[in-house]
Amino acid sequence: MKEFLINLMKRKKNPTTSKKQRVNKTNNAIQDDIKNDTSKVVDKTQCYPIVYNDILMLSWPLQNIYGEKDIYYQKRLFFDVILNETKEKVGEINCHLGDEFQYGGNVDYFIYEKYRHHHYATMALELLKQLLQNNLSNAEKILYISTLPEDTYSQKVAQNNNAELYYDGEVPVTDSLNYINGVKKIKIYKIDIEN
């Protein structure tokens, strides 16, 4: 597993695509998923579990296995959140590998609306922590989860995974989270996955 992740980290991004094009493509795909609530049953022969518990598994997204999308995009690992029993995709989680602090955090998770309130996001984050704990350098073992001040659900997910409030305040006007996304205030939780 460790060699597999190291090889992913060595891959280079496509130099022919500008950063703005990649960001727009990613944002459009996320918005399409939110609008379409793209939960679906996954054929178990097409499921590639990386880490799992009794209820959930984190799997490489199916389109990535077949080469339609890059698994490793700007040092970011993407996973589908799948129910073990029914093989339904209930959401997604991703992690940005690196040691630079960002106001936007380095972990994002999303659970489709009809699957919310079952603690799937909490379990997915716990599985991500297990995966990263033994496979990354010490510099990359700090997770930052950014939430809007009114997003109590995401804050609860972070707190249920032993996160501590790291920052509660204004987003600098020079940060892209502010000038591109219009986010003025943020709460950032910090998880040291070594502890």
Backbone torsions as a table, in degrees:
resi	resn	phi	psi	omega
1	MET	NA	-43.7	-177.4
2	LYS	-61.2	-43.3	179.3
3	GLU	-63.6	-38.5	179.6
4	PHE	-60.7	-46.8	179.1
5	LEU	-66.5	-37.6	178.4
6	ILE	-63.0	-43.0	178.3
7	ASN	-63.1	-36.8	176.7
8	LEU	-62.6	-40.7	-177.1
9	MET	-68.8	-21.5	-179.2
10	LYS	-84.9	-17.3	-178.0
11	ARG	-65.0	147.9	-178.6
12	LYS	-103.8	149.6	177.6
13	LYS	-74.5	162.6	-179.9
14	ASN	-70.7	112.8	-175.6
15	PRO	-73.2	-11.9	-177.5
16	THR	-83.2	-9.8	-179.6
17	THR	-105.7	130.2	179.7
18	SER	-73.7	159.7	179.5
19	LYS	-60.4	-41.4	-179.4
20	LYS	-62.9	-40.7	178.6
21	GLN	-63.9	-41.6	-179.9
22	ARG	-65.4	-42.1	179.7
23	VAL	-64.4	-45.5	179.7
24	ASN	-62.1	-41.3	179.7
25	LYS	-63.4	-43.8	179.0
26	THR	-64.6	-47.0	179.5
27	ASN	-60.8	-40.0	178.5
28	ASN	-64.7	-41.7	179.4
29	ALA	-64.0	-41.1	179.0
30	ILE	-64.1	-44.7	179.8
31	GLN	-62.9	-39.2	177.0
32	ASP	-61.8	-42.6	178.7
33	ASP	-62.2	-41.9	-178.8
34	ILE	-65.2	-45.0	-179.1
35	LYS	-64.8	-42.2	-173.3
36	ASN	-88.3	-9.2	-176.9
37	ASP	45.5	65.3	-165.6
38	THR	-77.1	40.0	174.4
39	SER	-68.8	141.2	-179.2
40	LYS	-156.9	159.5	175.9
41	VAL	-83.4	133.6	-177.2
42	VAL	-101.3	131.2	175.1
43	ASP	-65.4	126.1	-174.3
44	LYS	-63.1	-20.1	176.2
45	THR	-75.0	-15.1	179.5
46	GLN	-105.1	5.4	-178.0
47	CYS	-95.3	132.9	-178.8
48	TYR	-121.4	81.0	-176.4
49	PRO	-67.4	136.2	178.3
50	ILE	-102.0	-44.3	178.9
51	VAL	-149.8	147.4	-175.3
52	TYR	-154.3	164.8	170.9
53	ASN	-128.5	-161.9	-178.4
54	ASP	-68.5	-21.8	-172.8
55	ILE	-112.1	-42.5	-173.0
56	LEU	-122.6	162.1	168.1
57	MET	-136.5	151.8	168.5
58	LEU	-102.3	128.0	-176.2
59	SER	-128.0	148.0	170.4
60	TRP	-59.1	138.2	176.7
61	PRO	-57.6	139.5	-173.7
62	LEU	-57.6	-40.1	-178.5
63	GLN	-65.0	-25.6	179.5
64	ASN	-73.4	-34.8	-179.2
65	ILE	-61.8	-36.6	-177.6
66	TYR	-92.5	9.1	171.6
67	GLY	82.1	9.4	179.8
68	GLU	-75.8	-27.1	177.2
69	LYS	-133.5	158.2	179.7
70	ASP	-85.1	123.1	177.8
71	ILE	-62.5	-40.5	-174.5
72	TYR	-107.7	105.0	-177.2
73	TYR	-124.9	112.3	-178.3
74	GLN	50.9	51.0	178.8
75	LYS	57.7	32.4	178.8
76	ARG	-116.4	129.1	177.9
77	LEU	-100.7	129.5	-178.9
78	PHE	-109.6	139.1	176.9
79	PHE	-137.8	144.2	168.3
80	ASP	-85.7	144.8	174.6
81	VAL	-101.3	117.6	-171.6
82	ILE	-127.0	138.1	174.5
83	LEU	-73.9	131.6	-178.6
84	ASN	-61.9	-46.2	-171.6
85	GLU	-70.5	-48.0	-174.3
86	THR	-98.4	-12.1	-176.4
87	LYS	61.8	29.6	175.7
88	GLU	-84.9	134.9	173.2
89	LYS	-79.2	118.8	-175.9
90	VAL	-107.3	-8.7	-179.6
91	GLY	173.7	-164.0	-177.9
92	GLU	-144.6	154.2	174.2
93	ILE	-145.0	143.5	175.5
94	ASN	-144.3	159.7	-176.4
95	CYS	-137.7	133.8	176.3
96	HIS	-93.7	118.5	-177.9
97	LEU	-85.8	128.7	179.5
98	GLY	156.2	167.3	-175.0
99	ASP	-107.8	8.9	179.7
100	GLU	-87.4	131.3	175.4
101	PHE	-72.7	137.7	175.7
102	GLN	-133.8	143.0	178.8
103	TYR	-64.6	-25.0	178.7
104	GLY	-80.6	-2.2	-179.4
105	GLY	78.9	177.3	177.5
106	ASN	-124.7	9.5	175.2
107	VAL	-131.7	132.7	174.7
108	ASP	-127.4	141.0	175.0
109	TYR	-142.4	151.5	-179.4
110	PHE	-149.1	126.5	176.0
111	ILE	-112.2	131.4	-179.6
112	TYR	-60.7	146.2	-169.5
113	GLU	-52.6	-44.0	-175.3
114	LYS	-71.6	-9.6	179.2
115	TYR	-106.5	3.7	-178.4
116	ARG	-71.8	162.9	178.3
117	HIS	71.2	25.4	174.5
118	HIS	-119.7	9.5	179.8
119	HIS	67.7	21.9	-179.9
120	TYR	-66.3	-37.9	178.9
121	ALA	-65.2	-41.4	177.9
122	THR	-61.0	-45.4	179.6
123	MET	-66.7	-39.7	180.0
124	ALA	-63.4	-41.7	178.2
125	LEU	-65.3	-39.1	176.9
126	GLU	-62.6	-41.5	177.7
127	LEU	-65.3	-39.7	177.3
128	LEU	-61.7	-42.6	177.7
129	LYS	-60.1	-43.2	178.5
130	GLN	-60.6	-43.6	-179.1
131	LEU	-62.9	-44.9	-174.6
132	LEU	-78.6	-24.5	-173.0
133	GLN	-56.2	-42.2	-175.9
134	ASN	-103.3	3.4	-172.4
135	ASN	-120.5	3.2	-176.6
136	LEU	-128.7	162.5	176.7
137	SER	-70.3	162.6	-179.1
138	ASN	-59.6	-33.2	-178.6
139	ALA	-64.6	-24.2	-176.0
140	GLU	-101.1	11.3	-175.4
141	LYS	-97.4	19.8	174.1
142	ILE	-111.6	124.3	178.3
143	LEU	-107.7	136.8	176.8
144	TYR	-117.9	126.6	179.1
145	ILE	-116.9	116.3	-179.3
146	SER	-97.8	134.7	178.1
147	THR	-135.0	152.7	171.7
148	LEU	-70.6	149.2	-177.8
149	PRO	-55.6	-31.9	-178.6
150	GLU	-87.9	-3.9	-177.4
151	ASP	-86.8	76.3	-176.3
152	THR	-67.7	-27.2	179.4
153	TYR	-65.6	-47.8	178.8
154	SER	-66.0	-35.1	177.3
155	GLN	-63.9	-39.0	179.6
156	LYS	-66.6	-38.7	177.4
157	VAL	-59.3	-46.8	179.2
158	ALA	-63.1	-47.1	-178.6
159	GLN	-63.6	-36.2	177.9
160	ASN	-67.2	-15.5	176.6
161	ASN	-106.5	28.4	175.7
162	ASN	63.0	31.1	176.4
163	ALA	-80.6	147.9	176.2
164	GLU	-111.8	143.5	177.0
165	LEU	-64.3	120.4	-175.6
166	TYR	-100.5	-36.6	-177.2
167	TYR	-153.0	137.1	176.5
168	ASP	-139.7	103.0	-177.6
169	GLY	175.0	-156.7	-175.8
170	GLU	-77.2	146.3	171.2
171	VAL	-90.6	127.2	-179.3
172	PRO	-56.9	143.9	-179.2
173	VAL	-63.8	-20.4	179.8
174	THR	-84.3	-7.6	-179.5
175	ASP	-86.8	140.2	-176.9
176	SER	-61.4	-27.4	177.4
177	LEU	-60.0	-32.5	179.2
178	ASN	-84.2	-56.4	-170.6
179	TYR	-80.2	-17.4	175.3
180	ILE	-99.7	-48.1	-174.3
181	ASN	-93.4	-12.4	178.0
182	GLY	75.7	18.0	179.1
183	VAL	-83.0	120.6	-176.8
184	LYS	-98.8	-34.0	-179.6
185	LYS	-127.2	148.2	-175.1
186	ILE	-148.7	150.4	168.1
187	LYS	-115.4	130.4	-178.8
188	ILE	-120.5	127.3	177.8
189	TYR	-107.0	145.2	-176.6
190	LYS	-119.2	132.5	175.6
191	ILE	-123.6	123.3	171.8
192	ASP	-95.6	107.4	-172.9
193	ILE	-75.1	-3.1	174.0
194	GLU	-75.8	-25.1	-176.1
195	ASN	-94.0	NA	NA
